[in-house]
């Protein structure tokens, strides 16, 4: 989630966060309640979390189609 005018700025910043590959952006979703949307996505994909030890590392195994379905349902 970002509040920046250009979301790609956040994508580039995350790409510098010790990840092995650049991020691929499949969709941007604008929301009037982004924190709630983010929490619902985290809840939905909790069992697909990459790192269970450091909860601040918000990476999940998910197909873009799965995420898009959740965005549409929200």
C-alpha positions in Angstrom: 0.0 0.0 0.0 1.2 3.5 -0.7 -0.2 7.0 -0.5 2.3 8.3 -3.1 1.1 10.1 -6.2 3.1 7.7 -8.3 2.8 4.1 -7.0 5.8 3.1 -9.0 8.0 5.0 -6.6 7.0 2.6 -3.9 7.5 -0.4 -6.2 11.0 0.8 -6.9 11.7 1.4 -3.2 10.6 -2.1 -2.4 12.8 -3.5 -5.1 15.8 -2.1 -3.1 14.7 -4.0 0.0 17.0 -7.1 -0.3 14.8 -9.0 -2.8 16.4 -11.1 -5.5 14.4 -9.8 -8.4 12.6 -6.7 -9.6 8.9 -6.6 -8.8 6.4 -7.1 -11.7 3.3 -5.0 -11.4 0.2 -6.8 -12.7 -2.4 -4.3 -11.6 -2.9 -1.1 -9.6 -6.0 -0.9 -7.4 -7.1 2.4 -6.0 -9.3 2.2 -2.9 -11.0 4.7 -0.7 -10.2 2.4 2.3 -6.7 1.0 1.4 -5.8 -0.1 5.0 -8.9 -2.3 5.2 -8.3 -3.7 1.8 -4.7 -4.5 2.6 -5.7 -6.2 5.9 -8.2 -8.3 4.0 -5.6 -9.4 1.5 -3.2 -10.3 4.3 -5.9 -12.3 6.0 -6.8 -14.1 2.8 -3.3 -15.0 1.9 -2.0 -15.6 5.4 -1.2 -19.3 4.8 0.7 -18.3 1.7 3.0 -16.0 3.6 6.7 -16.3 2.6 8.2 -15.3 6.0 6.3 -16.4 9.1 9.1 -15.2 11.5 9.4 -11.5 10.5 5.7 -10.4 10.1 6.9 -7.0 8.7 8.1 -8.8 5.5 4.8 -8.8 3.7 5.4 -11.2 0.9 3.0 -13.9 -0.1 2.9 -16.7 -2.7 -0.2 -15.9 -4.9 -1.1 -15.9 -8.5 -2.0 -12.4 -9.8 -5.4 -13.8 -10.8 -6.1 -14.7 -7.1 -5.3 -11.2 -6.0 -7.3 -9.6 -8.7 -10.3 -11.7 -7.7 -10.0 -10.5 -4.2 -9.7 -6.9 -5.3 -12.9 -7.3 -7.4 -14.7 -8.9 -4.5 -13.8 -6.0 -2.2 
